[in-house]
Amino acid sequence: MFKGLEFNMNSSLTFMIGLNLPVTFDRTMGEVSLAIPAFNPRSTVTLLPGATHMRFTLAAVEQTLDPLVIPRPEVIETDYIPLIGEHQAETLTLNVPADSTKVIYMMIGIDMYQHVNEVYYPLMDNPYNTMSIVDVDIP
């Protein structure tokens, strides 16, 4: 179906990071979680010129077939992660409606930033950012 769909044709999760990023979904509770393992960015992240930090994004949305209803994804992000040093494991969790009878799409994104004078500037070139549908749960 849509699992594995990359929103940026010039980048992918597997290009940006060499980690297994497991997403779990509890339909009864409506809970979506992303377990980010501990990692060293120097050995697991594609280090692109100018990038000093990164962020993970977890998003989930219910599918709607009603053309008058625009689906609004639930979104959560990590803090800015320096591309130097060891990053400790963390879990991102968000909620969609519990006991939903609709298809749920789960996405992971990675964005790269340059930190200059206490400001994080997003790097907007194509290979710097990626988002992918990593799971589709059909009731």
C-alpha positions as CSV (number, residue, x, y, z in Angstrom):
1,M,0.0,0.0,0.0
2,F,1.6,3.3,1.0
3,K,4.1,1.9,3.5
4,G,7.6,3.0,2.5
5,L,6.4,6.0,0.5
6,E,9.0,8.7,0.7
7,F,7.8,12.3,0.6
8,N,11.1,13.6,-0.7
9,M,12.2,11.8,-3.8
10,N,15.8,13.1,-3.3
11,S,16.2,11.6,0.2
12,S,15.1,8.7,2.3
13,L,15.2,7.5,5.9
14,T,17.7,4.8,5.0
15,F,19.9,7.4,3.3
16,M,19.8,9.8,6.3
17,I,20.2,7.4,9.2
18,G,21.5,3.8,9.6
19,L,19.2,2.9,12.5
20,N,16.2,0.6,13.0
21,L,13.4,3.0,14.0
22,P,10.6,0.9,15.3
23,V,7.1,2.4,15.5
24,T,4.4,0.8,17.6
25,F,0.7,1.4,17.5
26,D,-1.9,0.5,20.1
27,R,-5.3,0.9,18.4
28,T,-7.3,0.4,21.6
29,M,-5.4,3.3,23.4
30,G,-4.7,5.3,20.2
31,E,-1.0,5.5,21.1
32,V,1.7,5.7,18.5
33,S,5.3,5.5,19.7
34,L,8.7,5.8,18.1
35,A,11.7,4.2,19.9
36,I,14.9,6.0,19.0
37,P,17.8,3.9,20.2
38,A,21.0,5.5,21.5
39,F,23.3,6.4,18.7
40,N,26.4,8.3,17.7
41,P,25.6,10.6,14.8
42,R,29.1,10.5,13.4
43,S,28.7,6.8,12.6
44,T,25.0,6.5,11.9
45,V,23.8,9.8,10.3
46,T,24.6,11.0,6.8
47,L,26.6,14.1,7.7
48,L,25.7,16.7,5.2
49,P,27.7,20.0,4.7
50,G,26.6,22.7,7.0
51,A,24.5,20.6,9.3
52,T,25.1,20.8,13.0
53,H,21.9,19.4,14.5
54,M,19.0,17.2,13.5
55,R,15.5,16.5,14.7
56,F,13.2,13.4,14.5
57,T,9.5,13.9,13.8
58,L,6.8,11.4,14.5
59,A,3.4,12.0,12.8
60,A,0.2,10.0,12.6
61,V,-3.1,10.6,10.9
62,E,-6.5,8.9,10.4
63,Q,-7.5,8.4,6.8
64,T,-10.8,10.1,5.9
65,L,-12.8,9.5,2.7
66,D,-15.0,12.6,3.3
67,P,-13.8,15.3,0.9
68,L,-15.1,18.0,3.3
69,V,-12.9,16.8,6.2
70,I,-9.2,17.7,6.0
71,P,-7.2,15.2,8.1
72,R,-5.0,16.8,10.7
73,P,-2.0,14.8,11.7
74,E,-0.8,14.6,15.2
75,V,2.9,15.5,15.3
76,I,5.7,15.4,17.9
77,E,9.4,16.3,17.5
78,T,12.6,15.7,19.4
79,D,14.7,18.5,20.7
80,Y,17.6,19.6,18.5
81,I,20.1,16.7,18.5
82,P,23.8,17.8,18.1
83,L,25.6,15.8,15.4
84,I,28.6,15.4,17.7
85,G,28.6,13.0,20.7
86,E,26.4,10.2,21.8
87,H,22.6,10.7,21.8
88,Q,20.8,8.8,24.5
89,A,17.8,6.6,23.6
90,E,14.4,8.3,23.8
91,T,10.8,7.6,22.9
92,L,8.3,9.9,21.1
93,T,4.7,9.2,21.8
94,L,1.5,10.8,20.4
95,N,-2.2,9.9,20.5
96,V,-4.7,9.5,17.7
97,P,-8.4,8.7,18.5
98,A,-8.7,5.6,20.6
99,D,-10.5,2.6,19.1
100,S,-10.5,4.2,15.7
101,T,-12.2,2.3,12.9
102,K,-10.2,4.2,10.3
103,V,-6.8,3.4,8.6
104,I,-3.9,5.1,10.5
105,Y,-0.8,6.3,8.7
106,M,2.4,6.6,10.7
107,M,5.3,8.7,9.5
108,I,8.9,9.4,10.6
109,G,10.8,12.5,9.4
110,I,14.3,13.8,9.9
111,D,15.2,17.4,9.4
112,M,18.7,18.9,9.5
113,Y,19.7,22.3,10.9
114,Q,22.6,24.7,11.2
115,H,23.1,26.3,14.6
116,V,24.5,29.8,14.3
117,N,24.5,32.5,17.0
118,E,21.9,30.6,19.1
119,V,19.5,30.2,16.2
120,Y,18.6,26.9,14.4
121,Y,18.3,27.4,10.7
122,P,16.6,24.6,8.8
123,L,18.6,23.4,5.8
124,M,16.2,23.4,3.0
125,D,18.1,21.6,0.2
126,N,16.6,18.3,-1.0
127,P,18.9,15.8,0.6
128,Y,18.7,17.4,4.0
129,N,15.2,16.4,5.0
130,T,13.1,13.3,4.7
131,M,9.7,11.9,5.7
132,S,8.4,8.5,5.0
133,I,5.3,6.5,5.8
134,V,6.7,3.7,8.0
135,D,3.5,1.9,8.8
136,V,-0.1,1.7,7.8
137,D,-2.5,0.1,10.3
138,I,-5.8,-1.2,8.8
139,P,-8.6,-2.1,11.2
